[in-house]
Structure formats: C-alpha cells, structure tokens
Amino acid sequence: MTTKERSIIANPALAAEGHLKIDWVDAHMPVLNRIKEQFVKEQPFKGLKVSISLHLEAKTAYLAKVIQAGGAEVTITGSNPLSTQDDVCAALVEDGITVYAKYKPSPEEYKSFLIKALETEPDLIIDDGCELVTLLHTERPDLLKTIRGGAEETTTGIIRLKALEKEGSLKIPMIAVNDAYCKYLFDNRYGTGQSVFDSINRTTNLVVAGKTVVVVGYGWCGKGVAMRAKGLGANVIVTEVDAIKGVEAYMDGFAIMPMAEAAKRGDLFVTVTGNKSVIRGEHYEVMKDGALLANAGHFDVEVNKPELLAQSVSKRTVRNNIEEYKLKDGRKLYLLAEGRLVNLGAGDGHPAEIMDMTFALQAMSLKYVNEQYKAIGNRVLTVPYELDEQVARFKLESLGTSVDTLSEEQKAYLQSWQ
Ligand code: ADE
C-alpha cells in the first residue's frame, strides 16, 4: 500500500495550502534546518520507522519532514482533536508521510488514529501528553516489542512518565524534551505567552488593556502568560498552590490570592496548571457576568466543563471557538476552544522561531535515544546538556551572534577554591 492509500485525512485537495504553510515555517526555523542538513548527510534513521503524535500543524509537519530526511519512514497523528490542520495533513501525505488525523475527529476516531500510528510497529516514537505511551502501557502492550524508545514533548506527559517510572512500570526509554532549558525557558514561557494571547485576541476580538486577567498557575507557561497579559495592559492576578511560586509571582509584580477571591474579580481567566478542576462549580457561582474562560494546559480538564454545564440553563456557540454558558441567575460565562489548549485549538500554536528550538531538541533527542537506548534502559532521561547547549549555539549563530569563551586562566579560576 502507498502512503496515500494508507493515510486517513479529511481532504487531500487541501495540499497546496498546506505546502504554503509548511514552506513559511521552514523559512523561519534555521536551527531545525541545520539539523536537517546533518540528517540528510548522516541518515541517522535509515531503515527505521518513526511514529509521531504531536499537534499537527505546520511546524510539526516540518519536524516530520526533517525526520524523514534523516532516513525514517514516518507516520504521524494528532495530539488534540482541535489542533490538527487538515491542509497540513494533506501536504504531508503528498510528501510521502503516512497521516492518520483530521480536525475534530470523534473520540473513537481520535483514539483509533493513535492506535494506527502504533500498529506500524515503530522503532521510535515522539509523544505529546503521553498519549502513545499510555496506550502502549495499557491496551496495546503487544506493540511495545519493536520500540527502542522515544521523546516526550510536554510537562503533562513527563508527569505521567515519571509516575510510570516511579511505579517500576515504564517499558521503554523516554527522553524528557520538556525539561531541557531550550524548551521550557523559551517555548513554555515566550511561546505560550505569545500564542495564548494571539489566539484569545483573534478569537474574541476584545481588548485586554484594563481587564483583570487571572493566570492560574505560575510555572514557566504561567509566567509567560502573566508577562504578556501585563504587557497588553491588563491588571494581572496569579493563583498558585506552591507558596514559593506565589512569592515569585508577587515579586514579579502580580497580585497573588486564592482562586475563591480571584474568581470574583477576573474578566479573563487562563489556566496553565496541568491539573484538573482548577476552575470549578464554586468559582462559577461568584464570577462576573461575561467572564471569559480559556485553558492553555495540555488536557481539557482544568476548567471543569461538566460542572459548568450542570450549572447552566443553556449553552450555545456565539462565535467560532466561543461557547456561551447561561447560568441559572442569568449571568453568562464564555468558554474558549471547548476548554482545550486555546493556543492550538483556536490558533496556530507557538511562533515558528520558538518551535525551531523545541523541535531541534526533539530531532536531536530522538537521534540520541536511537544511539543510546540500550545504555539508557527503561527510564525517563533528561536531554543531555551538550544537546541543549548546541541548540542554543545554533540559535545564536542563526541570529548572527555568539557568546564569549572562557580563557584557560578563567577556567582555572572557576575550578579552584583558594
Ligand atoms: N505546535 C506544535 N506543537 C506545539 C506545542 N506543543 N505547543 C505549541 N505549539 C505547538
């Protein structure tokens, strides 16, 4: 069967638009381009099968093409029902990549696509939110046998992987791309900060200046969202469960308070915790009429949707990606992108120059796992510092600059205790 015959996508006729999108990001991803050049020469994945589950938009498509250029037979599926872009899928199929994905699949279809990506019996996987790994460790352990290892993209996925590892149940080596400096310092902070407001602004067409924005969670993503909200002129409140992060938010100039209080004050809420039900029934009861609710965490569990629905007398779509929930007392709350990752469900994800570093790390990490999987064993591995630093060096070079180098005298000084 050819790639075209195998693939399941919405509309092959959209390929031309998809190619334009991929060409645009390719032109803005110089670090990944350098890795592609290396891969073309070295063929690190020659004869191997790689299955990927990531948000299937243009930057991800370009990563898939880089891995293909390194010799792999690539299969790809989405990692969120709303983030797949059908034109991008069509272009990838034309480029010889097997795609199982479409925008807004049913829950059954979504899962079947993940399984199909695993049924290709890959040697290596790239996962986002531990979707593939969870299936491999629950319903389909039979498909573990060919897998040498993989790389995980996001905070939520790494929390799950570490839980599996702690329990002694992890069956493959997985490299934690999210924990690399060149991931969380830039992607989680500047990527999320910008893409969250890009998507909220285009979805709502409302002003941010003067509004009270409540940022729920002050990890690297929350820091980025709070920083950009402030830059847009909002009054920013942060809620946290970690006292140290709470002090950090306070020192960064934000108001810090419990959600019970913040719920009464916010005009726009952005959840970025990785946890569930951080906005829930008791909070809806006290929110202002017209409050906007957006989630930027991996799963659609941060804003408790069943409780919101139960407290509502009606629900309707009032604008693309905005659902109005009318509460029993007449107040209306607006949920963006069905409570799914707003920056990908109602936008194009992080900027290309940011994903350039993240996906350079993904590509290099996958190569590393392939070379070292026997030595790594079944555990969660941090991206080696040399790879992380190389991505930063390539990034600086692409900007036409560099950092200084220590002299021998300086190195000796730093190593001596006298
Ligand atoms: N584009 C592709 N993957 C993404 C991610 N994990 N976050 C933001 N934008 C993305």
Residues whose N, C-alpha, C, O or C-beta is under 5 A from the ligand:
A	BS01	ADE	H55 T60 D348 G349 H350
